[in-house]
Amino acid sequence: MSRLERLVTIDSLIRSRTYPSVADFCARFELSERAIFADLAYLRDRVGAPLAYSRRNGGYYYRDPTWVMPVLQVSEGELLAFLISTELSRRYLGTPFAAPLRRLLQRMEAYITEQIAVHPDALLSHLTFQPGALAAVDPELVQVLHECIRECYPVEITYFTASRQELTHRLIEPYHLFLARGDLHVIAFDHLRGELRQFALYRIRQWQVRRQERFVRDPNVDIAAYLRNGFVVEGGTQPLLIEIAFDREQAPYIRERQWHATQQLEDQPDGGVILRFQSGALGEIKRWVLGYGSHARVLSPPELVHMVADELRKAAALYT
C-alpha cells in the first residue's frame, strides 16, 4: 500500500469518530509506531488537519468534524499504477478482492487534483489484460487460509491430485500463500506425507478449519528458501544444479530474461548459451524444457535428463 492510500484510509478512520489509536493503525497497516507518527504529523503539519488526541477515548479525532482533506497531489502515473493493481486483483483473485480497492478509489476521487485530465476509468482504456487460462478459486477459501496462517489453525481439506486423478483427505498446517502464473497456492505441512508440500487452491474441493486447535510453526521452515529452490509454480527443498543448453536460435530469448534468482549464463562458441541455476523443482523444469523442443538440451542432473528423454520418447511414439 502506498502512502497516499494509507493517508486516505487514516483520514477515513479518523472521520468515522471511532477514535482510532496508533496501535490500531500499526495493526491495520503492519507498520511501526514511528511510521504511523510520521503519517499523523504529515496530516497535521503539511495537510493542515485539525488532528487532536482524546485521552478519554484513547485515540484520534478531528477538532473540526466538518474539515475536509484538501486536494491530494496524485500524479497520473501513481493513479495508473493503483488502477492496474486493482485490475490485476480482479483478474487473478476475483471481484471480492478487488472491490475494496475500487471503494478506496471512489473515496480518493474526491481528493484527486484536477491536474489529471483523464477520468480514472479512462486511464485503462488503452490497456488490455490477457491473464490466460485461469482456474476459479472460492474467495472464501483465500480468506479462510489467510486467517489460518495468521492464527495457526490446522485445516482439513479434500484435495484433488490431477496426476493420479484421485481425491485424498488431508490435514494441513498452512504457512504461506503465493501466486504463480495467476494461480494461488498454499505452502503447508502435510500430515499425510509428513513434509512441507504445496497445494493449488483451485484443487481444494472441501475444507474444514479446526479452530479449537493451534499448531506450532516449525522455526526451521524457511519459506523464502522453499520458493528460491523451486521454479515458477513448483517449490523445492533440496536444490540441485540444473544445466540446460539452448541453441543459437533460442539463446537471445534466454539471455533477456531472469529465469531464476541463482541463474548464470555461459555463452557458447556456436552462439548458443548454457543456463545454470539451483532448484529442486524437477517436474516443473521438465515441463518448461519440453516447451522448447529440439532447441533445448538438459545437461544435468542425470535424473532430469532421463525425465525429459523419457517424455520425448513417449511423445515421438504418438507420431510413428
Phi, psi and omega in degrees: 000131179285167179295325178302310179299320182294317180296319178297319180292318177300315178301317180296319181293319178294320181293337181287352178062034175261004179054060179295144181257172176299321178299321178298316180294319180300316180292321183293316187256357182056049180236167179282162176300324180300317180294320180293316178299324178295320178294318180295321178295323178297316179298318184285313189270325184263322183268338179086023180293136177283060187283136178216158180247130179260111178294324181297318182263352176070030180197186187261153176207171176260128178299327176247101184293348179271354182296139178239135180302130179292179183306133175268135180276091181249124179279161179297325179295319178295317180294320179297317179299320180294317180295322178295318179297323178295315181292322177296321177299318180294318183291317188263330183250344178104161182303320180303332180273333179278335184304316178299325178292321178294322178295321178296320178298319179299323177289326181290330185302331180289342184252349186287137182290159179280005178292342177269109188283342185257139176296143182311317181296331182283342182296332182264005184295335182260009185239127180244137178256131176238083186287348181086196182276104182253146177266142182285139178234136178291119181302330179297323180296319179299315180294320179297314180294323176300316178296317182294323177295316182291319186262358180062046174267131172287156183227132171270130180228152168254117190242136178264119177263110187296321184296329180254356180054049182218155175259135177230147177264127185226154171247121183237154174244100187287137181246324191198144173253141174215150183253127179220127181054034177084359181246139179272140177229152174244131174267126186210156171280125183259115181292332180295317181264346179070029181204172177288128179226169174236148185227130175286129184297328182289350178260000175276111185277320180218157178209152178215121182275133175267078185289347178277357181238160173224135174262158180260121181296133178287117182294345181273352178285120181246098183297320180300318179292322179299315179288323180294325181277358179266195178208114181056257186278324188268129176277178180203149180249325181246098183288143176237159176282116179260129177229122181228128179262129177247141182284177186294337179289321182266343184307317181301325180285329178287321182293331188275359182236154173263102184277332182204151183297334184258010190294149171224143181244137177234112179292143181252153181302331183274006180096352178280185180211146175254126178260127178236138174199169182255123180198154176248005184272066187296324181297315180291322179293322177302312181297324179293314181297320181300333179294343180265357177055230184283357182274355181227143179222123179285130179261324179196157005280167183303322182295327177287323176303313181294320180299314181291316181299318180296319180293321179293323177297318180295320180294317181297326182295337179288343184249012180251000000 
